[in-house]
Amino acid sequence: MRKARRRAASVAAFLSALVFLAGCSSIPTVGPVGTATASAGGSSLTQQLSYSPPGPVEDDSPQGIIGGFIDAGVGAGEDYTAAREFLTAELAASWVPNERVVIYGADPNIVPTPEPNAFQIQLEVVASVNAQGIRTESAPGTTETIQVRLVQQEGQWRISGIPNGIMISDITFPIVFRAHNLYFYSSTYRYWVPDTRWFVQRSGMAASVVNAMLAGPAPYLEGAVTSAFPVETQLAREAVPVVSGVASVDFAAEVLEDSTDLNRQQMKLQLEQNLRQLNNVNSVEMTVNQREVDLGPPSSELVPVEDDPRVGETQVGIQGQDIVFFRDRQAREIGNLPDVSAYDPRDPAVSVGEMDTIAFLSGDRGTLLVTGPDKDVATVATGSSLTGPSIDPEGWIWSASAQGEGSRLIAVGPDLAASTQTGLTPSWLGDMQVRELRLSRDGARALLVVEQNGASRVLIAGVVRSSNGAPQSLTTPLELWTAEPVTTAVWVGETKVAALQKGQDESLTPVILDPAEDNQELAGWDGSFSISGGDGPEDLFLQTADAVYKKLGNGWIREIDGIRDPAFPG
């Protein structure tokens, strides 16, 4: 996690400078693509203000020209006109600024090399963003060296060689770029699955969003989500005009050649889900050669698609040797639930919706059991140091078992038959020991806390399923970086994760992780050792040895005594 206090002060200073500039001069609009945060439309301040960096200073030194070029990376107006002024005419014509965005921490070092007129830019790399707006975090302490060549033209130094892309500081990045969640369908078409991307906040952002969506999901979601649009679909023109709140998305005729009414209706829904996040879009018109597409009569197969599914206010937990529900500081028995005391139950999980399936572990964490109202207790899997179960929206019950130096994943279907598919435990898991496994509320992603070589990692992998919903494998994951080791983590929204970090003094601190935002540390509570999360980061609970505490503002209030292993549905 980056130093929030330093960033807050620096951001405030940067915004103050923008306000000053806005009062003194006309500032052009910020331009093209990059990467961002989940508030799609952007604040009114960001929309009104944009940064227009200066061009080269006459008779500036080579280091000054290179420094000016780096600074000009914040000015995307007119396709980075200011940055191109630091380049030779030949390079300016071929340079591709949006191929890569390097986000750096400490101020860059610009140092000469033994080769004449050649320099190196030495950077502390915080993260990078590719041409599709996908942000990749760098491990703390990552550095990169960029080679630069210069020539003199008419007595002025200009850059004649530098890789495509721009460089921007981690302080300035969230002001110039904004995150936006692309949305794809889950494999069942029942849920929207978010895919966080970053874009420069600008007019014409609708086209950037649609193009990124058409290019497909981020690598960690490939195979786990689906799109209504055929592969390689492109816009008929490189613009998505928005007039009076209506975004017009125009395609070539071949996109719809073999489509059904259901296909076209799913396309329209996906466009609406992706574009209505923008502040200036209220509705979407899908056209072919600028003629509105006939969607046909409503298809009976078109199911409602849910975004950011809710889990409600009721949790499941252990009271004595019984599994109980609790909410609003009150515990209640689960009617017609068989006696489970002989198993010394731990870590219960309950299905979303009817809450009629309950999975739990035996006290020695060697057996995974399933029951429910009017259901017998069934042993469905055994293992070593099993992780607490998680139940996905398709009814599959997940856990992980220690196996050799690594772990084995377990998925038990609604028919309570354990999956034996060899691909369920991916090769990348290797020597990682899974400490926590939680399925997202859309069923398309798995959250894992793993330990590898003595260090913890927080990973999100896509869940690839067969046509009948059975999990087949996990994709190569996205990693969420944390400042300290993490002991446990749970979903608290469609992209947000709540985790417990272990500090140098062994104390545990709650932290909110989100691909679109800086990590947010919360106040801790002495003696807490687990966390449960409901609908949003304000709906958090910490467990201590004697009570469960609920988040209240930046503090914690005692919620209920005598409950352990609390968990929301899922």
C-alpha positions, 0 to 999 in steps of 0.5 A: 500500500502506498503512503496515503498521507503523502499522496493526499497532501500532494493531490491537494497541492496538485488540485490547488494548482489546477484551480489556480490555472483554471482562474488564470487561463483556458485549459484544453480538455484532457485526451485519450486512453489509460487506466482508472477507478470504479466511479465511471463518470468522474467528479465534476472537478475532474471534468472541468479541469484538465492539465496542459503542460508546457512544451520545450524551453528554448536552449534547454539541456538534454536532461531538461528536455527528457524531464519536460517530456516526462512531465508532459505525460499528464497532458493527453489533449490533442493526442499528447501534442505537448509531449510530441514537441519534445520529440523529433518530427520523425519520432513524433509521427510514430510514437504511440503514447497509449501503448503503456503507462508507467506509474512511478513513485520517487522522482525519476533519475536522468543519467548520461551513459557512455554513449554520446547523446544517450541517457537513462531514465531510472524509475521506481515503478509502482504499476503499469497500464497497457493499451487496453487499460489493464493495470498491473501492480509492481512488487514493492521496490521494483525499478526500471531503466528506460533508454533515451537518445537525443539529437540536435535539430536547428540548435535544439535538443530533441528526443530521437529514440524512446519506447512508446508510452508515457510516464506519470507519477503515482500522485498525479495518476488518479487525477488524470486517469479514472477507473471504470468497471467494464462488465461481462456476463457470467457463464450463466448470463445471470450476473454482471462480472466487473473488470476494472480498467483505467481511462483518461477522463475526457470527452469521447470516453464512451468510445474508449469504454466500448472498444475495451469491452469489445476487445474482451476481458482481462487475462485473469477473466478469460474463460470465466466470463462471456460477452454477447458480442462475437470475437473481433467485433469492432465499431463501424466508426471510431466514435460513440456520440452522446446527444441528450444523454443517448449514446449511439453505438454503430456497428458494421452489418456483419456483426449481426449477420447470424444473430438471434433476437436473444443475441441482439437483446443481450448485446444491447443490455451489455452496452447499457451496463457498460455505458450508463456508468458514465455521467453523460449517458442515460440510454443507449442506441445500437445501430448498424450503418447508423440505422437502429437495430431491430431487437425483435420481440422480448426473448423468453430466454432473456433472464434478468442480469444482476450486478453487485449481488446482495447477501443480506443482513443475516449471518451464520455462526457457531454458538456453543456446539450449535450452528445458528443465524444472527442479525441485529444483535440477536441469535436464533436457532435454525429450525429443523436443523439436525444436531451437529454437536458431535462434530465440534462444528467450525467455520459454517457457510450458508447458501445465498437466497433460501439459506437452506444449505449449510456447510461446515468443518469438523473441529479437527478441520479434517472433514467437510460436512453439509446439512440444512433444515430437514436434511441429514448431515452428510460427509462430502470431503476429507482432507488436511487443514481444510479451509472454511467452506464457501458456497457459490451461487450455483450451489457448489461448495468450495474448500482447499486441503493441504497437500504436500507443499501445496494445496488441493482445491475441492468443489462439491456440487449441489448433488453433494458429489465431490469434483474429481476433475484434475484441472480444478487445482491449477498448475500455478498454485504449485507450492502455494498453501491456501489459507482462505478460499472465497467465491465471489457473489457472481460465481465467476471469481475466486478469492484466495489468500495463499502462503508461498515461501513464508510470504502471504499473497492475495489473489483473484482467479477466474472460475472456468465452468462447463456448460452445466455450471460445473467448475473446471479450472481457475485462471492465472490470477490477478494479485492484490498488493498489501503492505503487510502479510494477510491472514484472511480475506472476504468479499464485501462487494463486486470488487472490494475485499476486506482483509486482516493484515498482520503488523510487526507487533503481530496485531491485526489491522483491517484493510479494504482492497480494491483494484480501482483504489489505494488500500484503505486501512481501518482502525483495528480492535485488540484481540480480533482474529477473523473478519466477515463482510456483508454488503459493502465495506461499512458492513464489516464485523470482527471476531474476538475470543468472546464477542463479535464487533461491528464497524461503526464509522472508524471504530467498532461496537460490540455486536453479540457475545458468544458467537464464533466463526461468523460468515455472511451467505456465500 
